[in-house]
Amino acid sequence: MSRTRSFSLVLVTVMALVVSAGATVAAASPPSPVSGTFTYTSSTFNSVRFAGGNMIVDVSATVDYTGNLEGTLTLHGTLILHADGSANAHSTQVFTGTVNGVAGTLTFNFAGGGPAGLFRGTQTITGGTGGLADLHGTLYDVGIVVLPDGPRGTYTGQLQTAP
């Protein structure tokens, strides 16, 4: 093998090692449990219509969070109250505050419902900003419906940062 060719092979090998040493593999953080309380502080029925024995409500609300999440959430969605007293809801929600002391906003998709007076829901993070931009996970809500504002109860979940 010629000296030039040997030098070229060594140079290529060294460059490959340098490039691979400089590249790091980003990994997601391990899931971290979160929990706390939520309280609807206001709810507004923007419009109401009836269909097939159901009352369909375009609703907006404000919710206070304490615990690992500290801040305020606003939502806009649809609430369907059925003739048997049960309900189901879907909404887009924006939380502004801190998660474990880190500030930013989170956007959630919410789906939930339950029998009369009870509340269960699942909030899935779809985006974030600030220090929460890379946060992913799901919260599970359980509570009771308190009129006139709406549900209150507890949340639990698992959150993690994505690479």
N, CA and C of each residue as an Amber inpcrd file, in Angstrom:
protein
   489
   0.8520000  -1.1650000   0.0000000   0.0000000   0.0000000   0.0000000
   0.8950000   1.2230000   0.0000000   0.5530000   2.1900000  -0.7950000
   1.3850000   3.3760000  -0.8980000   1.2630000   4.2070000   0.3640000
   2.2580000   5.0050000   0.5760000   2.2950000   5.8580000   1.7540000
   1.1470000   6.8680000   1.7410000   0.8160000   7.4380000   0.6010000
  -0.2630000   8.4080000   0.4710000  -1.5950000   7.7450000   0.7850000
  -1.7590000   6.5250000   0.2720000  -3.0140000   5.8160000   0.5100000
  -3.1570000   5.4560000   1.9830000  -2.1060000   5.0410000   2.6300000
  -2.1300000   4.7200000   4.0560000  -2.4770000   5.9550000   4.8710000
  -1.8530000   7.0860000   4.5120000  -2.1240000   8.3300000   5.2200000
  -3.5990000   8.7280000   5.0470000  -4.1310000   8.5760000   3.8340000
  -5.5340000   8.9140000   3.5640000  -6.4620000   8.0260000   4.3830000
  -6.1640000   6.7450000   4.4810000  -6.9920000   5.8180000   5.2480000
  -6.9780000   6.1900000   6.7270000  -5.8050000   6.5280000   7.2590000
  -5.6950000   6.9400000   8.6590000  -6.4580000   8.2410000   8.8830000
  -6.3220000   9.1900000   7.9600000  -7.0030000  10.4720000   8.0840000
  -8.5240000  10.2950000   8.0880000  -9.0510000   9.4730000   7.1980000
 -10.4860000   9.2180000   7.1350000 -10.9620000   8.5580000   8.4320000
 -10.1990000   7.6050000   8.9370000 -10.5560000   6.9220000  10.1820000
 -10.5710000   7.8940000  11.3440000  -9.5680000   8.7440000  11.4540000
  -9.5080000   9.7270000  12.5330000 -10.6630000  10.7110000  12.4310000
 -10.9650000  11.1760000  11.2170000 -12.0830000  12.1120000  11.0470000
 -13.4060000  11.4570000  11.4470000 -13.5990000  10.2050000  11.0930000
 -14.8270000   9.4950000  11.4580000 -14.9480000   9.3890000  12.9700000
 -13.8470000   9.1210000  13.6480000 -13.8670000   9.0400000  15.1150000
 -14.1710000  10.3920000  15.7400000 -13.6070000  11.4520000  15.2110000
 -13.8430000  12.7970000  15.7260000 -15.3100000  13.1690000  15.5510000
 -15.8620000  12.9020000  14.3730000 -17.2610000  13.2320000  14.1060000
 -18.1790000  12.4260000  15.0180000 -17.9100000  11.1230000  15.1840000
 -18.7920000  10.3040000  16.0200000 -18.6570000  10.6640000  17.4930000
 -17.4800000  11.1010000  17.9130000 -17.3050000  11.5230000  19.3060000
 -18.0590000  12.8100000  19.5860000 -18.1470000  13.6750000  18.5860000
 -18.8540000  14.9450000  18.7470000 -20.3570000  14.7890000  18.7110000
 -20.8550000  13.7250000  18.1250000 -22.2980000  13.5090000  18.0300000
 -22.7880000  12.8630000  19.3080000 -23.7930000  13.4410000  19.8880000
 -24.3840000  12.8580000  21.0760000 -25.7860000  12.3930000  20.7520000
 -26.1950000  11.3720000  21.4310000 -27.5350000  10.8490000  21.2410000
 -28.4150000  11.4470000  22.3300000 -29.4070000  12.1990000  21.9040000
 -30.3270000  12.7880000  22.8650000 -31.3160000  11.7240000  23.3160000
 -31.5490000  11.6750000  24.5980000 -32.4760000  10.6800000  25.1360000
 -33.5640000  11.3770000  25.9280000 -34.7230000  10.7810000  25.9220000
 -35.8280000  11.3150000  26.7110000 -35.5370000  11.0920000  28.1890000
 -36.0570000  11.9900000  29.0140000 -35.9190000  11.7930000  30.4510000
 -36.8310000  10.6480000  30.8620000 -36.5380000  10.0020000  31.9880000
 -37.4650000   8.9730000  32.4600000 -38.7830000   9.6270000  32.8790000
 -39.9000000   8.9140000  32.7550000 -41.1820000   9.4890000  33.1760000
 -41.1340000   9.8870000  34.6500000 -41.7460000  11.0220000  34.9400000
 -41.7830000  11.5370000  36.3020000 -43.2410000  11.6750000  36.7310000
 -43.6030000  11.1220000  37.8900000 -44.9950000  11.2490000  38.3300000
 -45.3130000  12.6730000  38.7720000 -46.5340000  13.1150000  38.4750000
 -47.0260000  14.4130000  38.9200000 -48.4100000  14.2160000  39.5300000
 -48.7730000  15.1240000  40.4350000 -50.1010000  15.0570000  41.0470000
 -50.4320000  16.4090000  41.6580000 -51.7190000  16.5920000  41.9400000
 -52.1670000  17.8260000  42.5630000 -53.6670000  17.9550000  42.4630000
 -54.1300000  19.2080000  42.5460000 -55.5660000  19.4660000  42.5010000
 -55.8920000  20.4410000  41.3830000 -57.1450000  20.3850000  40.9320000
 -57.6590000  21.3520000  39.9710000 -59.0120000  21.8380000  40.4600000
 -59.3060000  23.1100000  40.1850000 -60.5920000  23.7110000  40.5520000
 -61.0390000  24.6330000  39.4310000 -62.1920000  24.3330000  38.8420000
 -62.7650000  25.2430000  37.8540000 -63.2050000  26.4920000  38.6060000
 -62.7170000  27.6450000  38.1850000 -63.0800000  28.8910000  38.8660000
 -64.1680000  29.6460000  38.1150000 -64.3440000  29.3420000  36.8270000
 -65.4450000  29.9260000  36.0680000 -65.7140000  29.0620000  34.8560000
 -66.9820000  29.0110000  34.4700000 -67.3960000  28.3200000  33.2480000
 -68.4350000  29.1780000  32.5560000 -68.3310000  29.2740000  31.2400000
 -69.2740000  30.0630000  30.4600000 -69.8650000  29.1880000  29.3700000
 -71.1890000  29.1300000  29.3260000 -71.8780000  28.4430000  28.2400000
 -72.0420000  29.4560000  27.1130000 -71.2430000  29.3250000  26.0750000
 -71.2560000  30.2740000  24.9610000 -72.4900000  30.1000000  24.0870000
 -72.9160000  28.8630000  23.9180000 -74.1400000  28.5730000  23.1770000
 -74.6580000  27.2090000  23.6210000 -75.9570000  27.0210000  23.4700000
 -76.6040000  25.7730000  23.8540000 -77.5690000  25.3770000  22.7460000
 -77.5420000  24.0980000  22.3900000 -78.5320000  23.5780000  21.4520000
 -78.9500000  22.1880000  21.9140000 -80.0540000  21.7020000  21.3860000
 -80.5790000  20.4040000  21.7690000 -80.6620000  19.5090000  20.5540000
 -80.3110000  18.2350000  20.7500000 -80.3880000  17.2570000  19.6610000
 -80.5680000  15.8650000  20.2610000 -81.6100000  15.1790000  19.8230000
 -81.8290000  13.7980000  20.2480000 -81.8750000  13.6060000  21.7540000
 -82.4460000  14.5420000  22.4800000 -82.5180000  14.4260000  23.9340000
 -81.2680000  14.8750000  24.6640000 -80.2630000  15.3300000  23.9350000
 -79.0110000  15.7940000  24.5290000 -78.9350000  17.3150000  24.4790000
 -78.3050000  17.8850000  25.4830000 -78.0000000  19.3110000  25.4670000
 -76.5250000  19.4390000  25.0990000 -76.2480000  20.1660000  24.0190000
 -74.8870000  20.3240000  23.5140000 -74.4610000  21.7600000  23.7730000
 -73.3740000  21.9060000  24.5090000 -72.9460000  23.2180000  24.9910000
 -71.5490000  23.5320000  24.4700000 -71.4000000  24.7100000  23.8830000
 -70.0940000  25.2600000  23.5670000 -69.6370000  25.9640000  24.8460000
 -68.5660000  25.4890000  25.4520000 -68.1810000  25.9670000  26.7770000
 -66.7540000  26.5060000  26.7830000 -66.5380000  27.5360000  27.6110000
 -65.2060000  28.0550000  27.9250000 -65.0750000  28.0420000  29.4420000
 -63.8590000  27.8170000  29.9330000 -63.6830000  27.7620000  31.3860000
 -62.2600000  28.1520000  31.7570000 -62.1080000  28.4920000  33.0310000
 -60.8120000  28.7790000  33.6380000 -60.6420000  27.8330000  34.8210000
 -59.4480000  27.2440000  34.9190000 -59.1850000  26.2210000  35.9290000
 -57.8710000  26.5440000  36.6370000 -57.8840000  26.5040000  37.9600000
 -56.6540000  26.6870000  38.7410000 -56.0440000  25.3350000  39.0820000
 -54.7100000  25.2470000  38.9570000 -53.9720000  24.0290000  39.2720000
 -53.0020000  24.2780000  40.4150000 -52.8970000  23.3190000  41.3220000
 -51.8920000  23.3300000  42.3750000 -51.2120000  21.9660000  42.4000000
 -50.0420000  21.9090000  43.0140000 -49.2850000  20.6580000  43.0690000
 -48.0710000  20.7770000  42.1740000 -47.7470000  19.7080000  41.4500000
 -46.6160000  19.7720000  40.5240000 -46.8660000  20.7830000  39.4130000
 -48.1260000  20.9460000  39.0080000 -48.5140000  22.0120000  38.0790000
 -49.0610000  23.1520000  38.9270000 -48.5130000  24.3390000  38.7530000
 -48.9720000  25.5310000  39.4710000 -49.2990000  26.5880000  38.4290000
 -50.5780000  26.9180000  38.3030000 -50.9350000  27.9230000  37.3210000
 -52.4000000  27.8580000  36.9570000 -52.7080000  28.4420000  35.8030000
 -54.0920000  28.5620000  35.3440000 -54.2230000  27.9620000  33.9580000
 -55.3170000  27.2790000  33.7490000 -55.6290000  26.6670000  32.4630000
 -56.8980000  27.2990000  31.9180000 -56.9140000  27.6000000  30.6280000
 -58.1410000  28.0440000  29.9680000 -58.5070000  26.9850000  28.9470000
 -59.8110000  26.8080000  28.7430000 -60.2480000  25.7870000  27.8010000
 -61.4040000  26.2820000  26.9680000 -61.5540000  25.6500000  25.8230000
 -62.7050000  25.8710000  24.9610000 -63.0580000  24.5230000  24.3570000
 -64.3370000  24.1350000  24.4710000 -64.7130000  22.8420000  23.9450000
 -66.2070000  22.6250000  23.9010000 -66.5740000  21.3510000  23.8110000
 -67.9660000  20.9460000  23.7180000 -68.2950000  20.0200000  24.8810000
 -69.3900000  20.3310000  25.5420000 -69.9170000  19.5200000  26.6390000
 -71.2650000  18.9870000  26.1840000 -71.4670000  17.6790000  26.2920000
 -72.7450000  17.0710000  25.9180000 -73.3590000  16.4710000  27.1730000
 -74.5260000  17.0010000  27.5560000 -75.2770000  16.5010000  28.7030000
 -76.3860000  15.6000000  28.1820000 -76.3580000  14.3560000  28.6190000
 -77.3230000  13.3630000  28.1500000 -78.5540000  13.3250000  29.0590000
 -79.6480000  12.8160000  28.5360000 -80.9130000  12.7580000  29.2770000
 -80.7890000  11.9650000  30.5730000 -79.8980000  10.9810000  30.6350000
 -79.7350000  10.1770000  31.8580000 -78.8770000  10.8730000  32.9120000
 -78.4200000  12.1090000  32.6320000 -77.6130000  12.8640000  33.5820000
 -76.1170000  12.7260000  33.3640000 -75.7040000  11.7750000  32.5430000
 -74.2750000  11.6260000  32.2730000 -73.8240000  12.7150000  31.3030000
 -72.5240000  12.8520000  31.1690000 -71.9770000  13.8870000  30.2910000
 -70.6750000  13.4070000  29.6850000 -70.3250000  13.9900000  28.5600000
 -68.9850000  13.8150000  28.0150000 -68.5400000  15.1480000  27.4150000
 -67.2220000  15.3130000  27.3640000 -66.6740000  16.5980000  26.9130000
 -65.3850000  16.3870000  26.1440000 -65.1170000  17.3250000  25.2380000
 -63.8680000  17.3880000  24.4890000 -63.4660000  18.8530000  24.4460000
 -62.1760000  19.1240000  24.6570000 -61.7430000  20.5190000  24.6170000
 -60.2680000  20.6200000  24.2800000 -59.8870000  21.8220000  23.8710000
 -58.4910000  22.2160000  23.7410000 -58.2010000  23.1140000  24.9290000
 -57.0740000  22.8610000  25.5820000 -56.7590000  23.5630000  26.8220000
 -55.3510000  24.1420000  26.7560000 -55.1760000  25.3240000  27.3530000
 -53.8480000  25.9430000  27.4270000 -53.5510000  26.2660000  28.8900000
 -52.5030000  25.6260000  29.4080000 -52.0390000  25.8370000  30.7780000
 -50.8780000  26.8130000  30.7490000 -50.9090000  27.8190000  31.6310000
 -49.8120000  28.7740000  31.7820000 -49.3780000  28.7490000  33.2370000
 -48.1050000  28.4640000  33.4660000 -47.6090000  28.4010000  34.8350000
 -46.3000000  27.6600000  34.8910000 -46.1500000  26.8420000  35.9380000
 -44.9270000  26.0660000  36.1080000 -45.2560000  24.5920000  36.3050000
 -44.3250000  23.7650000  35.8700000 -44.3710000  22.3300000  36.1480000
 -43.0750000  22.0060000  36.8690000 -43.1960000  21.5930000  38.1130000
 -42.0220000  21.3380000  38.9580000 -41.0680000  22.5240000  38.9570000
 -41.6310000  23.7380000  38.9920000 -40.8430000  24.9610000  39.0700000
 -40.3460000  25.5030000  37.7500000 -40.6080000  24.8310000  36.6330000
 -40.1570000  25.2710000  35.3190000 -41.3160000  25.9830000  34.6200000
 -41.0890000  27.2150000  34.1620000 -42.1580000  28.0440000  33.5970000
 -42.3570000  27.8090000  32.1060000 -43.6180000  28.0090000  31.6700000
 -43.9590000  27.9210000  30.2540000 -45.4420000  27.6920000  30.0830000
 -45.8150000  27.2620000  28.8860000 -47.2100000  26.9130000  28.6170000
 -47.2670000  25.4870000  28.0800000 -48.4020000  24.8440000  28.2960000
 -48.6840000  23.5270000  27.7370000 -50.0330000  23.5780000  27.0540000
 -50.1500000  22.9150000  25.9250000 -51.4330000  22.7530000  25.2550000
 -51.8460000  21.2870000  25.3970000 -53.0970000  21.0750000  25.7710000
 -53.6300000  19.7280000  25.9650000 -54.8260000  19.4930000  25.0600000
 -55.0450000  18.2470000  24.6680000 -56.3250000  17.7740000  24.1730000
 -56.9720000  17.0490000  25.3350000 -58.2390000  17.3370000  25.5770000
 -58.9600000  16.7400000  26.6990000 -60.1340000  15.9220000  26.1890000
 -60.3550000  14.7700000  26.8080000 -61.5570000  13.9670000  26.5840000
 -61.9750000  13.3980000  27.9340000 -63.2740000  13.5020000  28.2440000
 -63.7200000  12.9780000  29.5220000 -65.2170000  12.9540000  29.6290000
 -65.6750000  12.6580000  30.8190000 -67.0980000  12.6030000  31.0940000
 -67.3640000  11.7430000  32.3050000 -68.6250000  11.3520000  32.4450000
 -68.9710000  10.4900000  33.5550000 -70.4470000  10.5380000  33.8580000
 -70.8400000   9.7570000  34.8660000 -72.2380000   9.7990000  35.2920000
 -72.5280000  11.1260000  35.9930000 -73.7950000  11.4030000  36.2260000
 -74.2160000  12.6770000  36.8320000 -73.3930000  13.0020000  38.0740000
 -72.8270000  14.2140000  38.0880000 -72.1090000  14.7140000  39.2520000
 -70.6650000  14.2810000  39.3750000 -70.2240000  13.3120000  38.5830000
 -68.8430000  12.8380000  38.6570000 -68.0760000  13.2660000  37.4060000
 -66.7680000  13.3490000  37.5500000 -65.9310000  13.8780000  36.4740000
 -64.6840000  13.0180000  36.3530000 -64.4000000  12.5560000  35.1500000
 -63.1540000  11.8570000  34.8300000 -62.6850000  12.3690000  33.4830000
 -61.3860000  12.5620000  33.3570000 -60.8820000  13.0510000  32.0870000
 -59.4300000  12.6980000  31.8690000 -59.0240000  12.7600000  30.6170000
 -57.6400000  12.5160000  30.2160000 -57.1580000  13.7160000  29.4210000
 -56.0390000  14.2860000  29.8450000 -55.4220000  15.4280000  29.1690000
 -54.0980000  14.9590000  28.5750000 -53.9640000  15.0750000  27.2650000
 -52.7370000  14.6700000  26.5850000 -52.0360000  15.9160000  26.0580000
 -50.7690000  16.0700000  26.4200000 -49.9940000  17.2310000  25.9750000
 -49.7730000  17.1390000  24.4690000 -50.0820000  18.2340000  23.7770000
 -49.8590000  18.2940000  22.3280000 -48.8060000  19.3360000  21.9560000
 -48.3680000  20.1420000  22.9080000 -47.3460000  21.1470000  22.6190000
 -47.0050000  21.9380000  23.8580000 -45.9700000  22.7410000  23.7520000
 -45.5670000  23.5740000  24.8740000 -44.6310000  24.6760000  24.4170000
 -44.4010000  25.6390000  25.3120000 -43.4730000  26.7330000  25.0400000
 -42.6110000  26.9640000  26.2690000 -41.6020000  27.8120000  26.1050000
 -40.7150000  28.1400000  27.2110000 -39.9950000  26.8980000  27.7120000
 -39.8260000  26.8180000  29.0100000 -39.1530000  25.6770000  29.6180000
 -39.9330000  24.3810000  29.5090000 -41.1830000  24.4520000  29.0540000
 -42.0320000  23.2640000  28.9250000 -42.1550000  22.7920000  27.4800000
 -41.3750000  23.3730000  26.5820000 -41.5100000  23.0860000  25.1480000
 -41.3010000  21.6140000  24.8020000 -40.4580000  20.9120000  25.5300000
 -40.1610000  19.5110000  25.2090000 -40.8670000  18.5260000  26.1330000
 -41.8420000  18.9990000  26.8860000 -42.5360000  18.1300000  27.8410000
 -43.6350000  17.3440000  27.1380000 -43.7350000  16.0790000  27.4580000
 -44.7630000  15.1920000  26.8970000 -45.3710000  14.3860000  28.0260000
 -46.6090000  13.9550000  27.8300000 -47.2200000  13.0900000  28.8210000
 -48.7130000  13.2560000  28.8820000 -49.2860000  12.6440000  29.9090000
 -50.7330000  12.5960000  30.0720000 -51.0900000  12.7990000  31.5310000
 -52.1720000  13.5490000  31.7450000 -52.7420000  13.7210000  33.0840000
 -54.1050000  13.0430000  33.1260000 -54.4490000  12.5210000  34.2960000
 -55.7500000  11.8880000  34.5110000 -56.4580000  12.6350000  35.6300000
 -57.6550000  13.1400000  35.3360000 -58.4360000  13.9300000  36.2860000
 -59.5700000  13.0810000  36.8530000 -59.8200000  13.2600000  38.1490000
 -60.9570000  12.6220000  38.8110000 -61.5420000  13.6570000  39.7550000
 -62.8740000  13.8350000  39.7210000 -63.4660000  14.8150000  40.6160000
 -64.9750000  14.7550000  40.6190000 -65.5270000  15.8150000  41.1600000
 -66.9760000  15.9830000  41.2260000 -67.3360000  17.2900000  40.5340000
 -68.5730000  17.3900000  40.1000000 -69.0420000  18.6110000  39.4660000
 -69.7120000  19.4790000  40.5240000 -69.2270000  20.7020000  40.6630000
 -69.7630000  21.6470000  41.6360000 -70.3290000  22.8300000  40.8550000
 -71.6160000  23.0540000  40.9930000 -72.2510000  24.1570000  40.2660000
 -72.0950000  25.4530000  41.0330000 -71.9200000  26.5850000  40.4060000
 -72.1070000  26.8260000  38.9790000 -70.8260000  26.7320000  38.1560000
 -69.6550000  26.6090000  38.7920000 -68.4090000  26.7270000  38.0310000
 -68.0100000  25.4710000  37.2720000 -68.1190000  24.3090000  37.8810000
 -67.7220000  23.0840000  37.1940000 -66.9460000  22.1670000  38.1060000
 -66.2030000  21.2490000  37.5080000 -65.5160000  20.2190000  38.2880000
 -64.4070000  20.7440000  39.1840000 -64.1150000  19.9450000  40.1890000
 -62.9220000  20.1040000  41.0130000 -62.5020000  18.7220000  41.4630000
 -61.2080000  18.5460000  41.6600000 -60.7340000  17.2280000  42.0520000
 -59.2330000  17.1450000  42.0280000 -58.7400000  15.9640000  41.6750000
 -57.3040000  15.7080000  41.6750000 -56.8500000  15.2530000  40.2890000
 -55.5590000  15.4540000  40.0340000 -54.9410000  14.9390000  38.8130000
 -53.7090000  14.1330000  39.1920000 -53.4200000  13.1410000  38.3940000
 -52.1940000  12.3690000  38.4830000 -51.7000000  12.1740000  37.0530000
 -50.4530000  11.8390000  36.9070000 -49.9530000  11.5790000  35.5590000
 -48.4880000  11.2900000  35.5470000 -47.9790000  11.1090000  34.3360000
 -46.5740000  10.8720000  34.0780000 -46.1300000  11.8450000  32.9990000
 -45.0720000  12.6000000  33.2710000 -44.5390000  13.5450000  32.2930000
 -43.0680000  13.2470000  32.0720000 -42.5850000  13.5550000  30.8680000
 -41.1670000  13.4150000  30.5720000 -40.7890000  14.3860000  29.4710000
 -39.4910000  14.6980000  29.4280000 -39.0040000  15.5450000  28.3430000
 -38.5670000  14.6710000  27.2040000 -38.8350000  15.1290000  26.0040000
 -38.4550000  14.3960000  24.7950000 -37.0960000  14.8860000  24.3300000
 -36.4180000  14.0610000  23.5660000 -35.1000000  14.4780000  23.0580000
 -35.2220000  15.6170000  22.0630000
